[in-house]
């Protein structure tokens, strides 16, 4: 996908690529409060999709419901397989991996141990584990230098690199990220997003949830705008020109 | 005032019982760290270890090593059963932690009753693992069993430390203790890890019971005092690492044992519970570098 050839985004039936994940009528609530009204969403193989929305729009709930961390109703299929009833720990083996908001690191463990846990599903296949270490260290050289450091003692940017690197150790087909730029200096956040762009160019499907539009739009091919638990718009990323446009979706 | 000999002797005795408290404490920590559950049935694992070993060793005449190993495996199995039948269903229905903790207390009472009905209420014991002794150093007597407790305790802590740091399952268990959601997202089966923690913890309790029984006795009711003291040791150790829990146990054992010679046996539990309160008041993170538990 090149910038000169913007993919005609929008309805599924014009997308030439098969669906990686399809979410149909997914809803979730906390007690009586509906955090997610029935939402439809999909990511095609190798696509970079961003979900934008204000604080409290239901973005985090959306990702957590897909991962079965909150109970949701609705149908979720991954490469054609219905995964709506699977438990959270089954998803990583299928290739669905999420980087949580706040990174979810094992803070008292070393960088290396965190990465090893990313490869938990590989069992004791040492060669493959080493190969993935090589890939992650190539993407984030800082992590190699800090391999024996306790995760919690690193800077925020390095922690976010570790969170992404750990997810990559699981060998994802779909990487979901919940506000990876939160709390990071713009330059650091841009670096993380550049890495995501590189991964996407190698064919990794990405579903990114962000509150800050500019960073997230640079890489995305398609954007969903979520507000008050509903999808307000679905459009090619290049059609969102300014914050002004976004505000229109948020508050309409 | 007690003589120096009495004090040193009480120190020796205290280290022995304290190591056993420490092993029980490690059992508390393993489950608590994996799940946030304080398993009040921990004491019955200690009692069952001694009871089962007695039955096999004395009634069936099996060799000690076989009796001990079979007992440990059987008690680990009971730990798994408790997790599968009681804890897991409650956990999956998102029962509040305190309800699960109360359920483990009910399990303790239930198992005690089953033991009374099936094995009777008479106290029983079996001889030291190595006959002879005690070893006399001047006027100080050191039971051979103390060396068994020391050796086995050190070995178990070493094996546990290796397990937690060097194996995939051990790392996954630690991961669950730090962030269960993140662990599950990476494919760690959190349920199975919780089951493993109950098996490990029950096995540790059983080993503690098997080691301590020759120096005193076992009966259906010893679970509660052992469980309480193990819990206090775990609090002193800060619910963190295995060596810290073991140190907590030794400290508690030595202070209790000292209290017996200085102020009398009746004050043993008064002293233990006072230590518990002092630690909770002034060292809520534990004395030995334990870590604060994040929710």
Interface residues (C-beta under 8 A of the other chain):
Chain A: X67 X69 X87 X88 X89 X90 X91 X92 X93 X97 X98 X100 X104 X105 X106 X107 X108 X109 X113 X116 X117 X118 X120 X121 X123 X124 X166 X167 X170
Chain B: X168 X171 X172 X174 X175 X178 X179 X181 X182 X183 X184 X185 X186 X187 X188 X189 X190 X291
